C-alpha cells in the first residue's frame, strides 16, 4: 500500500516529499488508512474532522474516536461542526449540503494553518461508483485526482486493498450504517450494480479502473483545447463546426451550457442546423442563439439592472419587486420548497429589510462556516456563470447579508422554533 500510494503521488505530482498535508478523517476505514499511509511516507499530517451532526450519538462517537486516534498518534486534530440541516434549507439535498459545508470547512482550516494541500480518502471503487452514477444521469465524468487544494492519494487503490491494509496493520475504524442504506443511489450501485458487472464480466473492476484513468487524461486534454477554441470564436460558431459529429457536441456543450442551455436544447439546436432551419432561435436565461446561414449567433442581450428596495415590518413589497414575504409558524417550513425560498427566524430579523444586488467586497457569514466569506468566492465555488453572478440578489437585515438568494443563508438565520418569515424570489 505504501509503495503504491508513493508511486501514485509521484506520477500525478500531488505531494512533494515530506510536504505538510491536512488529512480529512471521518473515522471510517478509508480515511484512517489514508492518515496511516501518509504518515508512513513522511508527511507532516494534521487531522481535520467535520462533524455533520446528522446521526446523533453516532456523530458524537465518530468525533470522539477521531480525536482519540489523533491524540494516540501525537497528530494535531481540529474539529468543525457544520449545521447541514439548516444549510439544506436552500433546496439542496442533505448529502449535497453536507459535501459543500465539509469542503468549505476543510478549505477554511487549511487556510488558517497555511497548509496548501488537503488529502481526501476517495479510492478506486469510489471513482467507479461516481462514474456509473454520472453515466446514469447523462454525464461522463468521475472523481478527479486533484481539484484545487484537494488531492486524492488513494485513487489508485481499491476498497479491498484498503481494508486488507487496515487489518494487517491492526488499525481501528468506525462503520457508518448509512453506507448500506438502499435509499441512496450510490449504495445500490456499490452493492448491486458493480457486483452484477463483475458476474457478467470477470475483471470488470480492473478494466473500469484503467478506463477511468484514460478518461481523466482525455477530459483534461479536451477541456483545455475546447476552452481555448470557444474563447477564440467568441459569439459566432461556424455551422461547419456544429455539424462535425465529433467536435460539434463538445463545442456546443462548452459554449452554451455555462449560459444555462439544457442538454435537450443543444440536441434540438443541432437538429435545426442539420435540417437547415435558418432563423430558428433557442433561448436560455439571458441569452439567445439564432441559426444563421453560416454560423450560430449568440445574442447576450443587456438586461435591466436589479433595482434595490426596502421592506418594512408591514411586509409591503414595492410594485414590480420580484419577492414575496409572508409570516407563518414553524409548522409551515418546507425544506423542499426550492433554492429560491428561504425560511427565516423572524425574531432575528431587523427591519427594514434591504434587497438588492451584491457588490464587490461584500462578505457574509454562511451557516456552518464558522467565519465570513466573500460573496464572490461563494458564487465561484458554486460555479455560477458570470452573467448570473451579476444578477444575484442579496437580502440584508440590520446591514448584514442574511440570505445570498438561491445559495446560502447566514449563520443563525434559518428558522428554528419560533415565528417564521417565508421569503421567495419570483422568477420572471
VEXDREN-2710 file (C-alpha; in Angstrom, 1 decimal):
% VEXDREN-2710
k/r/px/py/pz
1/UNK/0.0/0.0/0.0
2/UNK/2.8/2.4/1.0
3/UNK/4.7/1.8/-2.3
4/UNK/1.5/2.0/-4.4
5/UNK/0.5/5.4/-2.9
6/UNK/4.0/6.7/-3.2
7/UNK/4.1/5.9/-7.0
8/UNK/0.6/7.4/-7.4
9/UNK/1.7/10.7/-5.7
10/UNK/4.8/11.0/-7.9
11/UNK/3.0/10.0/-11.1
12/UNK/0.4/12.8/-10.6
13/UNK/2.7/15.2/-8.8
14/UNK/0.2/15.5/-5.9
15/UNK/2.6/16.0/-3.0
16/UNK/6.3/16.7/-2.8
17/UNK/8.3/14.5/-0.4
18/UNK/7.5/15.4/3.2
19/UNK/5.1/18.2/2.3
20/UNK/2.7/19.1/5.1
21/UNK/-0.9/18.0/4.5
22/UNK/-4.3/18.4/6.1
23/UNK/-5.9/15.0/6.2
24/UNK/-9.7/14.8/6.2
25/UNK/-10.6/12.0/8.7
26/UNK/-14.1/10.8/9.2
27/UNK/-13.2/7.8/11.3
28/UNK/-14.0/5.3/8.5
29/UNK/-11.5/2.8/7.3
30/UNK/-10.6/4.8/4.1
31/UNK/-9.6/7.9/6.0
32/UNK/-7.8/6.0/8.8
33/UNK/-5.7/4.2/6.2
34/UNK/-5.0/7.4/4.3
35/UNK/-3.7/9.0/7.5
36/UNK/-1.6/5.9/8.3
37/UNK/0.0/5.8/4.8
38/UNK/0.7/9.5/4.5
39/UNK/2.4/9.4/8.0
40/UNK/4.4/6.4/6.9
41/UNK/5.6/8.3/3.8
42/UNK/7.0/11.1/6.0
43/UNK/4.3/13.8/5.5
44/UNK/3.6/16.2/8.4
45/UNK/-0.1/15.4/8.9
46/UNK/-2.8/17.4/10.6
47/UNK/-6.2/15.8/11.1
48/UNK/-9.4/17.6/10.3
49/UNK/-12.7/16.1/11.3
50/UNK/-16.0/17.7/10.1
51/UNK/-19.0/16.8/12.3
52/UNK/-22.2/17.0/10.2
53/UNK/-24.4/16.4/13.3
54/UNK/-26.8/14.2/11.3
55/UNK/-26.5/10.9/13.2
56/UNK/-27.0/12.0/16.8
57/UNK/-24.9/9.9/19.2
58/UNK/-23.1/8.2/16.3
59/UNK/-21.8/11.5/15.1
60/UNK/-20.6/12.3/18.6
61/UNK/-18.9/8.9/18.8
62/UNK/-17.2/9.5/15.4
63/UNK/-15.8/12.8/16.6
64/UNK/-14.5/11.4/19.9
65/UNK/-13.0/8.4/18.1
66/UNK/-11.1/10.6/15.6
67/UNK/-9.8/12.9/18.4
68/UNK/-8.6/9.8/20.4
69/UNK/-6.9/8.4/17.4
70/UNK/-5.1/11.6/16.6
71/UNK/-4.1/12.0/20.3
72/UNK/-2.6/8.5/20.3
73/UNK/-0.6/9.3/17.3
74/UNK/0.5/12.7/18.5
75/UNK/-1.0/14.3/15.5
76/UNK/-2.8/17.7/15.7
77/UNK/-6.5/17.5/15.3
78/UNK/-9.1/20.2/14.5
79/UNK/-12.9/19.6/14.6
80/UNK/-15.5/21.7/12.9
81/UNK/-19.3/21.1/13.3
82/UNK/-21.5/22.2/10.4
83/UNK/-25.3/22.6/10.5
84/UNK/-26.2/20.6/7.5
85/UNK/-30.0/20.6/8.1
86/UNK/-30.0/24.3/8.3
87/UNK/-28.0/24.7/5.2
88/UNK/-30.3/22.3/3.3
89/UNK/-33.0/25.0/3.6
90/UNK/-31.7/26.3/0.2
91/UNK/-33.3/23.3/-1.5
92/UNK/-30.2/21.1/-1.9
93/UNK/-30.3/17.6/-0.7
94/UNK/-28.8/16.8/2.7
95/UNK/-26.0/14.9/1.1
96/UNK/-25.1/17.8/-1.2
97/UNK/-25.3/20.2/1.6
98/UNK/-23.1/18.1/3.8
99/UNK/-20.5/17.9/1.0
100/UNK/-20.5/21.6/0.3
101/UNK/-20.2/22.5/4.0
102/UNK/-17.5/19.8/4.6
103/UNK/-15.3/21.1/1.7
104/UNK/-15.8/24.7/2.8
105/UNK/-14.8/23.9/6.4
106/UNK/-11.7/22.0/5.2
107/UNK/-10.6/24.9/3.0
108/UNK/-11.0/27.3/5.9
109/UNK/-9.0/25.1/8.3
110/UNK/-6.2/24.7/5.7
111/UNK/-6.1/28.5/5.1
112/UNK/-5.9/29.2/8.8
113/UNK/-3.0/26.8/9.2
114/UNK/-1.2/27.8/6.0
115/UNK/-1.4/24.2/4.6
116/UNK/-1.6/24.1/0.8
117/UNK/-2.9/20.5/0.3
118/UNK/-6.0/18.7/1.7
119/UNK/-6.0/15.0/1.4
120/UNK/-9.3/13.2/0.8
121/UNK/-9.7/9.4/1.1
122/UNK/-11.6/8.7/-2.2
123/UNK/-10.4/5.5/-3.7
124/UNK/-10.7/3.5/-6.9
125/UNK/-14.1/2.0/-6.1
126/UNK/-15.5/5.5/-5.2
127/UNK/-14.4/6.7/-8.6
128/UNK/-16.1/3.8/-10.4
129/UNK/-19.3/4.3/-8.5
130/UNK/-19.2/8.1/-9.3
131/UNK/-18.6/7.3/-13.0
132/UNK/-21.6/4.9/-13.2
133/UNK/-23.9/7.4/-11.4
134/UNK/-22.9/10.2/-13.7
135/UNK/-23.4/7.9/-16.7
136/UNK/-27.0/7.2/-15.5
137/UNK/-27.5/11.0/-15.3
138/UNK/-26.1/11.7/-18.7
139/UNK/-22.6/12.7/-17.6
140/UNK/-19.2/11.4/-18.5
141/UNK/-17.0/12.3/-15.5
142/UNK/-15.5/10.8/-12.4
143/UNK/-13.6/11.8/-9.3
144/UNK/-10.5/13.9/-10.3
145/UNK/-7.1/13.2/-8.9
146/UNK/-6.8/16.9/-7.9
147/UNK/-9.3/19.7/-7.6
148/UNK/-7.9/23.0/-6.2
149/UNK/-6.3/22.3/-2.9
150/UNK/-7.8/18.8/-2.6
151/UNK/-5.7/15.8/-3.5
152/UNK/-6.8/12.1/-3.5
153/UNK/-3.8/9.8/-2.9
154/UNK/-5.8/6.6/-2.7
155/UNK/-7.5/6.8/-6.1
156/UNK/-5.0/4.2/-7.4
157/UNK/-6.1/1.5/-4.9
158/UNK/-9.4/-0.3/-4.3
159/UNK/-11.5/-0.8/-1.3
160/UNK/-10.4/-4.4/-0.8
161/UNK/-6.7/-3.4/-0.6
162/UNK/-7.5/-0.6/1.8
163/UNK/-9.4/-2.9/4.2
164/UNK/-6.6/-5.5/3.9
165/UNK/-4.0/-2.9/4.9
166/UNK/-6.1/-1.9/7.8
167/UNK/-6.5/-5.4/9.1
168/UNK/-2.8/-6.3/8.6
169/UNK/-1.7/-3.1/10.4
170/UNK/-4.2/-3.6/13.3
171/UNK/-5.9/-0.2/12.6
172/UNK/-9.2/0.6/14.2
173/UNK/-12.1/2.4/12.4
174/UNK/-15.8/3.1/12.7
175/UNK/-18.5/1.9/10.4
176/UNK/-21.2/4.2/9.1
177/UNK/-24.6/2.4/8.8
178/UNK/-25.7/4.8/6.1
179/UNK/-23.2/3.2/3.7
180/UNK/-25.6/0.3/3.3
181/UNK/-28.9/2.2/3.2
182/UNK/-30.5/1.3/-0.2
183/UNK/-32.3/4.7/-0.4
184/UNK/-29.0/6.2/-1.6
185/UNK/-28.2/5.5/-5.3
186/UNK/-24.5/5.2/-4.6
187/UNK/-25.2/2.3/-2.2
188/UNK/-27.2/0.5/-4.8
189/UNK/-24.5/1.0/-7.4
190/UNK/-22.0/-0.3/-4.9
191/UNK/-23.9/-3.3/-3.6
192/UNK/-25.9/-4.3/-6.7
193/UNK/-24.7/-2.9/-10.0
194/UNK/-20.9/-3.3/-9.6
195/UNK/-21.2/-6.9/-8.3
196/UNK/-23.6/-7.7/-11.2
197/UNK/-21.0/-6.3/-13.6
198/UNK/-18.3/-8.5/-12.1
199/UNK/-20.6/-11.5/-12.5
200/UNK/-21.2/-10.7/-16.2
201/UNK/-17.6/-9.8/-17.0
202/UNK/-15.0/-11.1/-14.5
203/UNK/-12.3/-8.5/-14.1
204/UNK/-14.7/-5.6/-14.8
205/UNK/-13.4/-3.6/-11.9
206/UNK/-9.8/-3.6/-13.3
207/UNK/-11.0/-2.8/-16.8
208/UNK/-13.1/0.1/-15.5
209/UNK/-10.2/1.5/-13.4
210/UNK/-8.0/1.6/-16.5
211/UNK/-10.8/3.2/-18.5
212/UNK/-11.2/5.9/-15.9
213/UNK/-7.5/6.7/-15.9
214/UNK/-7.7/7.3/-19.7
215/UNK/-10.9/9.2/-19.3
216/UNK/-9.3/11.7/-16.8
217/UNK/-6.5/12.3/-19.2
218/UNK/-8.8/12.7/-22.2
219/UNK/-11.1/15.0/-20.4
220/UNK/-8.3/17.3/-19.3
221/UNK/-6.9/17.4/-22.8
222/UNK/-10.3/18.1/-24.4
223/UNK/-11.3/20.7/-21.8
224/UNK/-8.1/22.6/-22.4
225/UNK/-8.5/22.6/-26.2
226/UNK/-12.2/23.3/-26.3
227/UNK/-12.0/26.1/-23.8
228/UNK/-9.4/27.9/-25.9
229/UNK/-11.2/27.2/-29.2
230/UNK/-14.5/28.6/-27.9
231/UNK/-12.8/31.7/-26.5
232/UNK/-11.3/32.4/-29.9
233/UNK/-14.6/32.0/-31.7
234/UNK/-16.5/34.4/-29.4
235/UNK/-20.2/34.8/-30.1
236/UNK/-20.3/33.2/-33.6
237/UNK/-19.7/29.4/-34.1
238/UNK/-19.4/28.2/-37.8
239/UNK/-22.0/25.7/-38.8
240/UNK/-19.2/23.5/-40.2
241/UNK/-18.0/23.0/-36.6
242/UNK/-21.5/22.4/-35.3
243/UNK/-22.1/19.7/-37.9
244/UNK/-18.9/17.9/-37.1
245/UNK/-20.0/14.6/-35.5
246/UNK/-17.0/14.7/-33.1
247/UNK/-16.3/18.3/-32.2
248/UNK/-19.9/19.6/-32.7
249/UNK/-21.5/18.3/-29.5
250/UNK/-18.4/19.2/-27.5
251/UNK/-18.3/22.8/-28.9
252/UNK/-22.0/23.4/-28.1
253/UNK/-21.6/22.0/-24.6
254/UNK/-18.6/24.2/-23.8
255/UNK/-20.1/27.3/-25.4
256/UNK/-23.7/27.2/-24.2
257/UNK/-24.0/25.1/-21.1
258/UNK/-22.5/27.8/-18.9
259/UNK/-25.2/30.2/-20.1
260/UNK/-28.0/27.9/-18.9
261/UNK/-28.9/26.0/-22.1
262/UNK/-30.2/22.5/-21.3
263/UNK/-28.8/19.4/-23.0
264/UNK/-32.1/18.8/-24.7
265/UNK/-31.9/22.3/-26.2
266/UNK/-28.5/21.6/-27.5
267/UNK/-29.7/18.4/-29.2
268/UNK/-32.6/20.3/-30.8
269/UNK/-30.2/23.0/-31.9
270/UNK/-28.0/20.5/-33.7
271/UNK/-31.1/19.0/-35.3
272/UNK/-32.1/22.5/-36.5
273/UNK/-28.7/23.0/-38.0
274/UNK/-28.7/19.7/-39.8
275/UNK/-32.2/20.4/-41.2
276/UNK/-31.1/23.9/-42.4
277/UNK/-33.7/25.8/-40.4
278/UNK/-32.2/29.2/-40.8
279/UNK/-33.7/31.7/-38.3
280/UNK/-34.5/29.1/-35.7
281/UNK/-34.0/30.6/-32.2
282/UNK/-33.2/29.0/-28.8
283/UNK/-33.5/30.8/-25.5
284/UNK/-31.8/30.4/-22.1
285/UNK/-31.8/32.6/-19.0
286/UNK/-30.0/35.6/-20.5
287/UNK/-29.0/34.5/-23.9
288/UNK/-30.4/33.7/-27.4
289/UNK/-28.9/31.6/-30.1
290/UNK/-30.0/32.0/-33.7
291/UNK/-29.3/29.7/-36.6
292/UNK/-27.9/31.9/-39.4
293/UNK/-26.7/30.8/-42.9
294/UNK/-23.1/30.3/-42.0
295/UNK/-22.9/30.3/-38.2
296/UNK/-24.7/30.1/-34.9
297/UNK/-25.1/33.7/-33.5
298/UNK/-25.2/34.3/-29.8
299/UNK/-27.0/37.3/-28.5
300/UNK/-26.2/38.3/-25.0
301/UNK/-28.9/40.9/-24.7
302/UNK/-28.2/43.5/-22.0
303/UNK/-30.6/43.0/-19.0
304/UNK/-32.1/45.7/-16.9
305/UNK/-30.2/46.3/-13.6
306/UNK/-31.5/44.9/-10.3
307/UNK/-33.3/47.8/-8.6
308/UNK/-32.8/47.8/-4.8
309/UNK/-35.8/48.2/-2.4
310/UNK/-36.6/48.0/1.3
311/UNK/-39.4/46.2/3.1
312/UNK/-40.7/47.4/6.5
313/UNK/-42.4/45.4/9.2
314/UNK/-45.7/45.6/7.3
315/UNK/-44.1/43.3/4.7
316/UNK/-45.4/45.5/1.9
317/UNK/-43.3/44.9/-1.2
318/UNK/-42.9/47.7/-3.8
319/UNK/-44.8/47.2/-7.0
320/UNK/-42.8/45.3/-9.5
321/UNK/-40.3/43.9/-7.0
322/UNK/-39.8/40.1/-7.5
323/UNK/-40.1/39.0/-3.9
324/UNK/-42.9/37.8/-1.7
325/UNK/-42.7/37.9/2.1
326/UNK/-45.2/36.0/4.4
327/UNK/-45.2/35.4/8.2
328/UNK/-46.0/31.9/9.3
329/UNK/-45.5/29.4/12.0
330/UNK/-42.6/26.8/12.2
331/UNK/-45.0/24.1/11.1
332/UNK/-45.2/25.6/7.7
333/UNK/-41.5/25.2/7.0
334/UNK/-40.9/23.1/3.9
335/UNK/-37.2/22.4/3.3
336/UNK/-38.0/21.0/-0.2
337/UNK/-39.6/24.3/-1.4
338/UNK/-36.5/25.0/-3.6
339/UNK/-33.5/27.3/-3.6
340/UNK/-35.5/30.5/-4.2
341/UNK/-37.4/30.1/-0.9
342/UNK/-35.9/31.0/2.5
343/UNK/-37.4/30.2/5.9
344/UNK/-36.0/32.7/8.3
345/UNK/-36.2/33.0/12.1
346/UNK/-38.4/36.1/12.4
347/UNK/-37.1/37.1/15.8
348/UNK/-33.5/37.5/14.4
349/UNK/-34.5/40.0/11.7
350/UNK/-34.0/43.7/11.9
351/UNK/-36.3/45.9/9.8
352/UNK/-36.3/47.5/7.3
353/UNK/-35.0/44.5/5.2
354/UNK/-32.9/45.5/2.2
355/UNK/-33.0/43.7/-1.2
356/UNK/-30.6/44.4/-4.0
357/UNK/-27.5/43.2/-6.0
358/UNK/-24.4/42.2/-4.2
359/UNK/-21.3/44.4/-4.6
360/UNK/-17.6/43.6/-4.9
361/UNK/-16.1/43.2/-1.5
362/UNK/-19.4/42.1/0.1
363/UNK/-18.9/39.4/2.8
364/UNK/-21.3/37.2/4.7
365/UNK/-21.2/34.6/7.4
366/UNK/-22.6/31.4/5.8
367/UNK/-24.2/28.9/8.1
368/UNK/-21.7/26.3/9.2
369/UNK/-18.6/28.0/8.0
370/UNK/-17.6/29.5/11.4
371/UNK/-16.4/32.7/9.8
372/UNK/-17.0/35.1/7.0
373/UNK/-16.5/34.6/3.2
374/UNK/-16.6/36.9/0.2
375/UNK/-19.9/36.6/-1.7
376/UNK/-17.8/36.5/-4.9
377/UNK/-16.0/33.4/-3.6
378/UNK/-19.2/31.6/-2.7
379/UNK/-20.6/32.2/-6.2
380/UNK/-17.3/31.0/-7.7
381/UNK/-17.4/27.8/-5.6
382/UNK/-21.0/27.2/-6.8
383/UNK/-19.8/27.5/-10.4
384/UNK/-22.3/30.3/-11.2
385/UNK/-21.8/31.7/-14.7
386/UNK/-20.6/35.3/-14.8
387/UNK/-23.8/36.8/-16.1
388/UNK/-25.8/35.0/-13.5
389/UNK/-23.5/36.2/-10.8
390/UNK/-24.1/39.8/-11.8
391/UNK/-27.9/39.2/-11.3
392/UNK/-27.7/37.5/-7.9
393/UNK/-29.8/39.2/-5.2
394/UNK/-28.8/39.6/-1.5
395/UNK/-31.2/40.2/1.4
396/UNK/-29.8/42.3/4.3
397/UNK/-31.1/42.6/7.8
398/UNK/-29.5/45.2/10.1
399/UNK/-27.0/45.9/7.3
400/UNK/-25.6/42.3/7.3
401/UNK/-26.3/39.8/4.5
402/UNK/-28.9/37.3/5.8
403/UNK/-29.5/35.5/2.5
404/UNK/-27.5/35.2/-0.7
405/UNK/-30.6/34.4/-2.7
406/UNK/-30.6/30.9/-4.2
407/UNK/-27.4/29.9/-2.5
408/UNK/-26.6/30.5/1.2
409/UNK/-28.3/31.5/4.5
410/UNK/-26.3/33.4/7.1
411/UNK/-25.3/31.8/10.4
412/UNK/-28.4/31.8/12.7
413/UNK/-30.8/32.9/10.0
414/UNK/-32.6/29.6/9.4
415/UNK/-36.0/29.1/11.0
416/UNK/-35.8/27.2/14.3
417/UNK/-38.8/27.0/16.7
418/UNK/-40.2/30.5/16.7
419/UNK/-42.3/32.6/14.2
420/UNK/-41.0/32.3/10.6
421/UNK/-40.7/34.7/7.7
422/UNK/-41.0/33.0/4.4
423/UNK/-39.2/34.9/1.6
424/UNK/-39.4/33.9/-2.0
425/UNK/-37.8/35.2/-5.2
426/UNK/-40.3/35.0/-8.1
427/UNK/-38.6/34.1/-11.4
428/UNK/-39.9/36.1/-14.4
END
